[in-house]
Amino acid sequence: MHVLILGGTTEGRRLAEILYAAGTRVTSSLAGRVASPRMPPGEVRVGGFGGAEGLARWLREHQVDAVIDATHPFAGTISFNAAGAAAEAHVPLLALRRPSWAPVQGDDWHPVASLAEAAKTVPALGGRVFLTTGRMGLAAFAHLDGPWFLLRSVDAPEAPCPPRTEVLLDRGPFTLDGERELLRRHRIDVLVTKDSGGSATAPKLTAAREARIPVIVVRRPPVPAGVPQVATPEDAATWLESYSG
């Protein structure tokens, strides 16, 4: 059985580990947006496929038996391409999606639909911003010359960036104590994040709640309808066992 994992996430790497250990042929596809990604076991390819048609062609040429979409919740385009390609190539598709974050008592969340809407919301909430949306999409904030931004990302950002920006290069998982200290040291008064879900970057939400800091949360983009979905790599492996059995 040959399984293609559209990965680049913690869940995708974990699924590759499970399948590889079980003797399954697994190919992980990474988008190539991170300079030094954590490589999963098995075969790895980097870069795009050329849309849904290109992916369908790749699935046929490499005799793929199943596709697992384990991409980041905000990598919306590839999910729709995967749905189209799987249907065209007659290959079963499963989505491995980490659950969304949910506010709890004490949270001061401000949900928005896009990075542009987040940028419009920032000035009314604070002047020292912890921006954790990654290096992609910074142009949405580039016109804000009043607030000071602490931008955390895995790789260095490219212009345009807000004029008052300090860059912190770091990769999760992050600890609660570390996030508390970061907010205190930089006198952060507003946090901007995407609803990425998962535990690796969730401590910042707890730290913000404790410090009574408002959080601007960018909602997830829509996903293809009709694609079966699971929440954990273990559930994805079980789905594959049922399919192959």
N, C-alpha and C positions, 0 to 999 in steps of 0.2 A: 504494500500500500504506500502510495506517495501522497503526502500531505503538504500543501502550501500554507504557510502561516504568514499572513500580512501582519508584520509585527512592529518592532521598535519600542515595545512597552515591556514593563516588568512581567505582565501576564503572558505576553507572547514568548518571552525567554523561558519562563517557567514551563509553559506548555511544550516548547521544544525540548527542554530537558527531560520531561516525562516521556515524550514519544521516542526520543533518541535512546533513552535507557531501555525502552521496551522493544527496541529493534526496528522501529518504524522509520522508513525513509522520510525525512522531513527537510523541507527547504523553507528558510525564513527570508522574507523579503523586507528590506529596510529602505526607507525613503531616501536616506542619505543627507538629512538635514543636520545631523550632529556629526562633528568632525571625527570624534573617536567614540563610536557607540560601543556599548557592552555587547559582545558578540555571543549569540546563542550557539549551542552545539548543532552539528549537522551541516547541511549545505546552506550557504548564505548568498543572496544576491542583493545588490544595492542599486537603487534608482527606479524610475518609473517604468511602466509597461507600454505607454502610448495609448492610454485610455482604455475603455471597456473592450474594444475590439482587439487591441494589442494584448491585453490580459487573457482574453478568450483564446487567442492564438497560442499564447505561451502555455496555457493549461493543456491544450490539445497536443502541442509539440512535445511537452515533457510528461505526458501521460499522468496528469494529476488526478487523483481519485477523490479528493475532498479539499475544500478551502476553509480556513479559519480566519475570519476577519478579527484580528486582535490589535487593530490600530488604535491610536489615541482617540478619545472621544471627540476631539476637535479636528480630526483628519477626515472631514466629511466627504470629500470628493472621492477618495479611494473606496469608501464603503459603497457608494452608488455604482462606481465602476465595477466593484467586485460582484454586486448583485446582478448587473447586466451581463458580465462575463460568465458567471456561473450558469446563468440561465441559457446563454447562447451555447456554451460548451457542454451543457447537461451534466454539470458537476455539482454535487451537494455543497451548500454553503451554510456555515454556522457563524454567528457573531458572538465573540467573547468580549463583553462589555462590563467594565467595573461599574458598580452602582454609583449613582450620583450622591453627592453630599447632601445632607439635610440639616437645616438649622435646628438648634435646640434652644431651650430657655436661656436667656441672657445674650443671645446673638443679636447683632444689629446689622442684618443683611439688607442689601439693596440690589435685587436682581435686575439685570439688564440683558438686552437681546444681542448686543454686539460690543466690540471694542470701541467703536465710535460713540455708542451711547455711554459706555463707561467713562470715556474721556469727557463727555459733557457733564457727567455727574460728579467728577472729582473735585472741581473748585468749590462746590457747595459743602463738601464734607471735610476737607482737610488741606493742609499745605505741605505736609511731608508724607510722601506716598511710597508705600512698599509695593512695587509693581512686579507681580509674579506670573505674568501671562506669557513669558518666554520672549525670545528676541524677534520672533515673527510678529508683524502687525504693529510695530512701534510707531509707524507713521501716524496712527490714529491719535497719538498723544504728542506728536512733535510740535504742534502749534501752541502747546501750553507752556508759556514762559514764566508763569507765576509760581506754581508748585515746584518743590524739589522732589526728585524721584530717586529711589534706590531700586535699581533694576537687577534682579537675580536671574541668571540664565546659565546654561551649561557652556555655551560658546559665546564669544564676544559679539555684540550686536553690530549691525551696520546702519549707517545713516539712512533716513533721518531719525533722530532721537530728540526727545525734549532737551532744550538747552541746558537745563540744570539737572544733570543726571550723573549719579555715581553707579558704576557697574560692579556687581559682585558675582564672580564666576564660581558656581558651586553646583553640585549635583546631589539630589536626594538619595536615600531617605534622610529626613531632618528630624532632630529631636525637639521635644517640647522645651527643654531648658535652653537649647540653642536659639529657638525662635523667640522665647521670652527676652533673652539677652539682646538679640538683634533689634527687636522693637524698642527696647529701652535705650540701647546705645545710640540709635539713629533718631530717637524721638519721633517715631512714626505715629501719625494720627489718622491714617486711612490705609486700608489694604485693598488691592485690586487683584483678583484672581479669576481664573476660569474654573468652571465646575468640572475639574478633571476627575474627581473621585479618587478612591484608593487611600492607602494609609501613608504612603511615602512622603507626601507633602501636606497631609492633614493637620499636623501639629500647629501650623501657623494660624489655623482657624481657632483652635483652643486658646492659643496665646492672645489672639485679638479679642476673643470673648472675655478673657480674664482682665485684659487692659481696657475693656469697654471701648474698643476701637471699631468704627464702622467698617464693613466689608462690602465692597462692590463685587458681585458675583456674576460673571458672564455665563448665561445659560448655554447649554449644549445645542449644536445645530441639529436639524432633523436627520433621521436615519431611514434607510429603505424599509418600506413596509413588507411584512410577510416573511422576513428572515428569522429563523429560530435563533434564540438568544440564551446564553448562559452567563453566569457571573464569575466563575472561577476556572482556572486551567484544569483542575481535576474534573469538573463537570464537562468540560470540552473533551477531555480524554475519554470519559465514559460515553459521551455521544458518539465518538469515533469507534469505540469498541462495539457499540450497538449496531452501528452502520456496517462495519466490516464483518461482524459476526453473522 
